[in-house]
Amino acid sequence: MTMKNKELTQEQREELVSTLKERFKKYMNRHEGFEWDHIQAKLEANPEKLWSLYEMERTEGEPDVVGYDGENDEYIFYDCSAESPKGRRSLCYDHAALEARKKHKPENSAMMMAMEMGIELLTEEQYRELQKLGSFDLKTSSWVQTPANIRKLGGAIFCDRRYDTVFMYHNGADSYYGARGFRGSLRV
C-alpha cells in the first residue's frame, strides 16, 4: 500500500483524535501520569501512525495508550476492546498457513493483516501485560506472536482469559475460528 492510500481526511483525523481522547480520559488506570496533550502532539506529528490507529479503531480494536518508552520517546498503544476485535477474526496465523490451506481459506491471515495495518501482533508477554489492565478475551481468543521453533513445526499460539487466568494455547497455524482474532500494538 502506498502512503497516498494511508492518508486520512481532516474529518477522519479529528474524529479519531476525539475518540482516542475520550477513551484516554475514561480509562486513566491504563496510563496513570500521562498527559493527553503530549500524546496528541505525537499523533499529529506522525500521520502514518494516525492512519494505523484509524485502522485499529475501524476494525473495532479500541486502541488506547498503555505505556511509554522513554528511551525512544514513544507512546505504546494496544487494542483494548473487551473481546478480540470483531473486524479481525476468522483469520489463520500467517500467509504461509493461508497458502497451505486447500479448502475453505479465510480471507486473510493475522500477520498479513497486521502488516497491512502497520501494527504488530502482541507478544505473549504484552498480552499478559494487557490483562493486568482489565479482563480481556473472556469469550474470544487472540493470536499472539509465535516463536520461530513452534511456527517451523506448523503451530501457532494464542491466548485468552478464562477462570480469571490468562492461558496460552497452541493450534495449527492454518486453523481459524469465528471467535479468534488478534490484538495489535503500535508505537507512536
WOJOJO-V166510 format. One record per residue. N is the residue number from 1. D_FIRST is the distance of its C-alpha to the first C-alpha in Angstrom with 2 decimals. Layout:
n->N d_first->D_FIRST
n->N d_first->D_FIRST
//
This chain:
n->1 d_first->0.00
n->2 d_first->3.77
n->3 d_first->6.68
n->4 d_first->8.17
n->5 d_first->6.47
n->6 d_first->7.58
n->7 d_first->11.05
n->8 d_first->14.02
n->9 d_first->17.10
n->10 d_first->20.30
n->11 d_first->21.69
n->12 d_first->18.89
n->13 d_first->19.25
n->14 d_first->23.01
n->15 d_first->23.11
n->16 d_first->21.00
n->17 d_first->23.10
n->18 d_first->26.20
n->19 d_first->25.34
n->20 d_first->24.66
n->21 d_first->27.88
n->22 d_first->29.93
n->23 d_first->28.79
n->24 d_first->29.55
n->25 d_first->33.04
n->26 d_first->33.69
n->27 d_first->33.03
n->28 d_first->34.54
n->29 d_first->35.67
n->30 d_first->32.12
n->31 d_first->32.15
n->32 d_first->35.77
n->33 d_first->36.41
n->34 d_first->32.96
n->35 d_first->32.77
n->36 d_first->30.19
n->37 d_first->30.35
n->38 d_first->29.10
n->39 d_first->26.14
n->40 d_first->25.29
n->41 d_first->25.53
n->42 d_first->23.04
n->43 d_first->20.58
n->44 d_first->21.10
n->45 d_first->20.66
n->46 d_first->17.23
n->47 d_first->14.99
n->48 d_first->11.84
n->49 d_first->14.24
n->50 d_first->15.48
n->51 d_first->12.17
n->52 d_first->12.29
n->53 d_first->15.94
n->54 d_first->15.30
n->55 d_first->13.38
n->56 d_first->16.34
n->57 d_first->18.71
n->58 d_first->17.26
n->59 d_first->17.69
n->60 d_first->21.18
n->61 d_first->21.06
n->62 d_first->23.11
n->63 d_first->21.89
n->64 d_first->24.72
n->65 d_first->25.83
n->66 d_first->27.79
n->67 d_first->28.38
n->68 d_first->28.30
n->69 d_first->27.98
n->70 d_first->30.44
n->71 d_first->30.02
n->72 d_first->26.35
n->73 d_first->26.82
n->74 d_first->24.12
n->75 d_first->24.48
n->76 d_first->23.47
n->77 d_first->22.16
n->78 d_first->22.60
n->79 d_first->22.25
n->80 d_first->25.84
n->81 d_first->26.16
n->82 d_first->29.52
n->83 d_first->28.11
n->84 d_first->24.93
n->85 d_first->22.20
n->86 d_first->22.79
n->87 d_first->19.21
n->88 d_first->18.59
n->89 d_first->21.65
n->90 d_first->22.65
n->91 d_first->20.21
n->92 d_first->21.42
n->93 d_first->20.84
n->94 d_first->18.33
n->95 d_first->16.79
n->96 d_first->20.11
n->97 d_first->22.08
n->98 d_first->20.09
n->99 d_first->20.70
n->100 d_first->24.31
n->101 d_first->25.15
n->102 d_first->27.25
n->103 d_first->27.72
n->104 d_first->26.27
n->105 d_first->22.75
n->106 d_first->20.86
n->107 d_first->17.57
n->108 d_first->15.62
n->109 d_first->16.65
n->110 d_first->16.97
n->111 d_first->15.50
n->112 d_first->12.33
n->113 d_first->11.95
n->114 d_first->12.83
n->115 d_first->10.30
n->116 d_first->7.44
n->117 d_first->9.61
n->118 d_first->10.25
n->119 d_first->13.83
n->120 d_first->16.44
n->121 d_first->19.02
n->122 d_first->22.42
n->123 d_first->24.92
n->124 d_first->28.31
n->125 d_first->29.80
n->126 d_first->27.32
n->127 d_first->27.95
n->128 d_first->31.66
n->129 d_first->31.27
n->130 d_first->29.59
n->131 d_first->32.54
n->132 d_first->34.93
n->133 d_first->33.57
n->134 d_first->34.35
n->135 d_first->34.52
n->136 d_first->31.17
n->137 d_first->30.54
n->138 d_first->34.12
n->139 d_first->33.23
n->140 d_first->29.81
n->141 d_first->28.39
n->142 d_first->25.21
n->143 d_first->23.72
n->144 d_first->23.88
n->145 d_first->22.89
n->146 d_first->25.19
n->147 d_first->27.23
n->148 d_first->26.66
n->149 d_first->30.25
n->150 d_first->29.88
n->151 d_first->26.58
n->152 d_first->28.16
n->153 d_first->30.88
n->154 d_first->28.62
n->155 d_first->28.75
n->156 d_first->26.63
n->157 d_first->27.92
n->158 d_first->27.69
n->159 d_first->29.75
n->160 d_first->31.51
n->161 d_first->34.56
n->162 d_first->37.79
n->163 d_first->41.40
n->164 d_first->40.31
n->165 d_first->38.92
n->166 d_first->35.44
n->167 d_first->35.10
n->168 d_first->32.84
n->169 d_first->32.85
n->170 d_first->31.52
n->171 d_first->30.30
n->172 d_first->28.96
n->173 d_first->25.23
n->174 d_first->24.87
n->175 d_first->26.68
n->176 d_first->25.27
n->177 d_first->27.14
n->178 d_first->26.88
n->179 d_first->28.04
n->180 d_first->25.71
n->181 d_first->22.30
n->182 d_first->20.92
n->183 d_first->21.12
n->184 d_first->18.78
n->185 d_first->19.48
n->186 d_first->17.90
n->187 d_first->19.62
n->188 d_first->19.77
//
